């Protein structure tokens, strides 16, 4: 018998398996093909707005996505670098071949993970509890816990115009029985849709008609453990181009041939990653749409046409591509398609990702209605942790909204649910100034160390860095800036008053145009290069950070008030009708979670508070 059994070897499955193994659980990863572990069937990149911070959080929790993204990157780029630190996020262009290979090696080389190349037919439930799975060959595999990370492979269909194929991404087999077994035990499923654009041969693109998008010099990395000697030296460039009126006219004229508009698609598509057909219809006032040309691998002569996802016929896709600057003479290696698949309504899950109706069964990734490799991996590591804790008879590990973007995502999913592929955005986080790229280790690595996800040696390095930052800040609060001629010239160049004032280095750094690195150089101070950015953010935004912490503490106080599992909402007098229905359906675990449910009013929360006081009396 296994302690933790994972169904599916995608981005969620890998992180779940590695987390469980590092927590000393006997772990099995079931996948149809070991060579298809953590593939990139859609965009060849990791990170981006909010998503990049999730990758950093996975890293801080002991996961591998960040390390592997660093080592297999073709390009590094910090997005929103001209904006505030709460919305800055790293994105890397990945070598899709090397990334999948490195992920496979990470799982193969993890001593506690057994890889089984079999298709899973169904879950097995006994006395209401999940006790294992049946494989397609009829074998029963017992496990204390099961995590389903099936991605887009449950009853999936590939759609191009009026062509419908029962298969998964890149022509892989699909499982048609797994979601049947979930419905058999009372889970509600839904049909969702996503898609992918054409890939074209790189040597057929005229890049002189496009705008170059280079990588960053001396780039930020996802992992502090990645040696800079191991990252790419000559970064690949991406390129920006646009659609135009001719492109849009071709799409409108052929709209009836799109699988979506021809009525072939049952599932709901992603709001924040629509097909080009959907963009043209929904944003008819836009004269053009951005198209990014992104390299797929150093081993491939192919480019991903980001922004041109489509389920139109191949000949129409050809016409569309040739209207776009730089792609007039392009040769298509693979055409775009839409994919439809089964997902579970995440409102049926506990915040630990355990299924309410089926104890010991967990789900993670796109099966929970999310989109993106990063969201999947974030759920995967949390499901791996919580399935391990369940197998050990311990309480679940739940991150708050003020602690991590992963916490925001999971709370959104289990509290609000989703009717379309969910995508993390910085705007979803109330406390995004607290959830930054630079402070992920400070926020989360203590938890990871407690659970055995990172070693004592690695944690000592993390703790030492945090202590260096704190000590440095306290130190510069005591150092006065000398009134030398060089300093007068420096502050004059910043249009910053100086001569009549005695200021500390700390006070100087808080000024808008003065950087910490400048003061370090001028005052001959000592701080490790990789700690300068985080230290500067902590100093410059101290007031905003403290305000956000005070607001977050109010949220924490609500989330500390536990609601009884057996509370009977139907018989609580004066609850609103919608509030009664939503509370009974979602069964929140804390008062804070209850307050965030759509349709639950402040008056409902006041009534619940009174009920709890009565029970305590």
Order of alpha helices (4+ residues) and beta strands (2+ residues): beta-alpha-beta-beta-alpha-alpha-beta-beta-alpha-beta-beta-beta-beta-beta-beta-alpha-beta-beta-beta-beta-alpha-alpha-beta-beta-alpha-beta-beta-beta-alpha-alpha-alpha-alpha-alpha-alpha-alpha-alpha-alpha-alpha-alpha-alpha
